[in-house]
Structure formats: structure tokens, C-alpha cells
């Protein structure tokens, strides 16, 4: 029973890890898109794009911190 519980727990951790990794990949994709928009933005659109990009980068950093703390 203990071995089966340990095996199920390991599977649960792997599943949770995969889910968290997918979330981070989505956030990374969004961040990359926003950074590309920053590169293409003219000076007049800079402040608007910058604010959005700052939020996306903060969200990505928070997601990474969450995953790291979860799997420590």
C-alpha cells in the first residue's frame, strides 16, 4: 500500500509539474509577443506598450517563483 501511495504521489507531482510548466510556457509566449510589440512600437506608443509589458513580465516572474517554491 505504501509503495502504491508513493507511486501515485509521484505521478501527481509529475502531473502538477507539467501543468505548471504549461502555464509558464504560456506566460513566456505572451511576454515574447509583448516584447516584440515593444520593439516595433513607435515613440508615441511606448508608454502604453511599456505598461502592458511590465505587467506581463511581472506575471511571468511571479509564475516562476510560484513553481520554484512549489517544487522545493
VOSE-539654 format. One line per field, with one value per residue: residue number from 1; residue in one letter; x, y, z of N, C-alpha, C, O in turn. Coordinates in steps of 0.2 Angstrom, whole numbers, plus 2048, in hexadecimal, padded with zeros to 3 digits. Example, Ala and Ser with C-alpha at 12.3 -4.5 7.8 and 13.67 -1.06 7.14 Angstrom:
// residues 2
i c(1 2);
aa c(A S);
n.X c(842 840);
n.Y c(7E4 7F5);
n.Z c(827 823);
ca.X c(83E 844);
ca.Y c(7EA 7FB);
ca.Z c(827 824);
c.X c(842 840);
c.Y c(7F0 800);
c.Z c(827 827);
o.X c(847 843);
o.Y c(7EF 806);
o.Z c(82A 828);
// end
This chain:
// residues 72
i c(1 2 3 4 5 6 7 8 9 10 11 12 13 14 15 16 17 18 19 20 21 22 23 24 25 26 27 28 29 30 31 32 33 34 35 36 37 38 39 40 41 42 43 44 45 46 47 48 49 50 51 52 53 54 55 56 57 58 59 60 61 62 63 64 65 66 67 68 69 70 71 72);
aa c(X X X X X X X X X X X X X X X X X X X X X X X X X X X X X X X X X X X X X X X X X X X X X X X X X X X X X X X X X X X X X X X X X X X X X X X X);
n.X c(804 80A 814 80C 805 80F 813 808 808 814 810 806 80E 816 80C 806 812 814 808 80A 816 811 808 812 819 80F 80E 81B 81B 811 818 823 81C 818 824 829 81F 823 82F 82B 824 820 827 81C 813 819 818 80C 80D 818 813 80A 812 81B 812 810 81C 81F 814 819 825 820 819 823 82A 820 81F 82C 82C 822 828 833);
n.Y c(7FA 806 808 809 815 81E 81D 822 82F 834 834 83D 849 84A 84D 859 861 861 868 874 878 879 884 88E 88E 893 8A0 8A4 8A5 8AF 8B9 8BA 8BE 8CA 8D1 8D1 8DA 8E5 8E8 8EB 8F6 907 917 91E 915 90E 910 90A 8FD 8F9 8F9 8EE 8E4 8E4 8DF 8D2 8CC 8CD 8C4 8B8 8B6 8B5 8A9 8A0 8A0 89B 88E 889 88A 881 874 873);
n.Z c(800 804 7FB 7EF 7F2 7F2 7E5 7DF 7E4 7DF 7D1 7D2 7D5 7CA 7C0 7C5 7C4 7B6 7B2 7B8 7B1 7A4 7A6 7A9 79D 795 79A 797 789 787 78D 784 779 77C 77F 772 76C 773 76D 760 762 760 766 76C 770 779 788 78B 786 78E 79B 79A 797 7A2 7AC 7A7 7A7 7B5 7B9 7B3 7BB 7C8 7C6 7C3 7CF 7D8 7D3 7D5 7E3 7E6 7E3 7EB);
ca.X c(800 80E 817 807 804 815 813 803 80A 819 80D 803 813 817 806 806 818 812 803 80D 81A 80C 806 818 81A 80A 810 821 818 80E 81D 827 818 818 82A 829 81B 827 834 828 820 823 827 815 80F 81E 816 806 810 81C 80F 807 818 81D 80D 811 823 81D 810 81E 82A 81C 818 82A 82B 81B 821 832 82B 81E 82C 839);
ca.Y c(800 80C 809 80C 81C 822 81D 827 836 836 836 844 84E 84B 850 860 864 862 86D 87A 879 87B 88B 892 88E 898 8A7 8A6 8A6 8B5 8BE 8BB 8C2 8D1 8D4 8D3 8E0 8EB 8E9 8EE 8FC 90E 91B 920 90F 90B 90F 905 8F6 8F8 8F7 8E7 8DF 8E3 8DA 8CB 8CA 8CB 8BE 8B2 8B5 8B2 8A2 89C 8A0 896 887 887 889 87B 86E 872);
ca.Z c(800 804 7F4 7EA 7F4 7F0 7DE 7DD 7E6 7DA 7CB 7D3 7D5 7C3 7BD 7C7 7C1 7AF 7B2 7BA 7AC 79F 7A8 7A8 796 792 79C 793 783 788 78E 77E 774 77F 77D 76B 76B 775 768 75A 764 75F 76C 76E 773 77E 78F 78B 785 794 7A1 799 797 7A9 7AF 7A4 7AA 7BC 7BA 7B2 7C0 7CD 7C4 7C4 7D7 7DA 7D1 7D9 7EB 7E7 7E2 7EF);
c.X c(804 811 812 805 809 815 80E 805 80F 815 809 808 815 812 806 80C 816 80D 806 812 816 80A 80C 81A 815 80C 817 81F 815 813 821 823 818 81E 82B 825 81F 82C 832 824 824 823 821 812 813 81B 810 809 814 818 80C 80D 81B 818 80E 817 822 819 815 822 826 81A 81E 82B 826 81D 827 831 827 822 832 838);
c.Y c(806 80D 80C 813 820 822 822 82E 838 838 83C 84A 84F 84E 857 864 865 867 874 87D 87C 883 890 893 893 89F 8A9 8A8 8AD 8BB 8BF 8BF 8C9 8D5 8D5 8D9 8E6 8ED 8ED 8F4 902 911 91D 91B 90C 90A 90A 8FE 8F4 8F6 8F0 8E2 8DE 8DE 8D3 8C8 8C8 8C5 8B8 8B1 8B2 8AA 89D 89B 89B 88F 885 886 882 875 86E 86D);
c.Z c(800 7FE 7EF 7EC 7F1 7E9 7DB 7DE 7E1 7D3 7CC 7D2 7CD 7BF 7BF 7C4 7BA 7AE 7B3 7B4 7A6 7A0 7A7 7A1 792 794 799 78C 782 789 788 779 776 77E 776 769 76D 770 762 75C 762 766 770 772 778 785 790 78B 78B 79A 7A0 79A 79E 7AD 7AD 7A7 7B2 7BE 7B8 7B8 7C6 7CC 7C5 7CC 7DA 7D9 7D5 7E0 7EB 7E7 7E6 7F4);
o.X c(803 812 814 804 808 817 80F 803 80F 817 809 806 815 813 805 80B 818 80E 805 813 819 80A 80B 81C 817 80C 817 822 817 813 823 826 819 81F 82E 827 81F 82D 835 822 82A 821 820 80E 811 81B 810 807 814 81A 80C 80C 81C 81B 80E 817 825 81B 814 823 829 81B 81D 82D 828 81D 828 833 827 821 836 83C);
o.Y c(80B 813 810 817 826 828 826 833 83E 83D 840 84F 855 853 85C 869 86B 86B 878 882 880 887 895 898 897 8A4 8AF 8AD 8B1 8C0 8C5 8C3 8CE 8DB 8DA 8DD 8EB 8F3 8F1 8F8 903 90F 91D 91C 907 905 907 8FA 8EE 8F1 8EC 8DD 8D9 8DA 8CF 8C2 8C3 8C1 8B2 8AB 8AE 8A6 898 896 897 88B 87F 881 87F 870 86A 86C);
o.Z c(7FC 7FC 7EB 7E7 7EF 7E6 7D7 7DB 7DF 7D0 7C7 7D0 7CB 7BB 7BA 7C2 7B7 7A9 7AF 7B3 7A2 79C 7A4 79F 78E 790 797 78A 77E 786 786 775 772 77C 774 765 76A 76E 75F 757 763 76B 776 776 77C 788 795 78F 78E 79D 7A5 79D 7A0 7B1 7B1 7A9 7B4 7C2 7BC 7BA 7CA 7D0 7C8 7CE 7DE 7DD 7D7 7E3 7F0 7EA 7E5 7F8);
// end
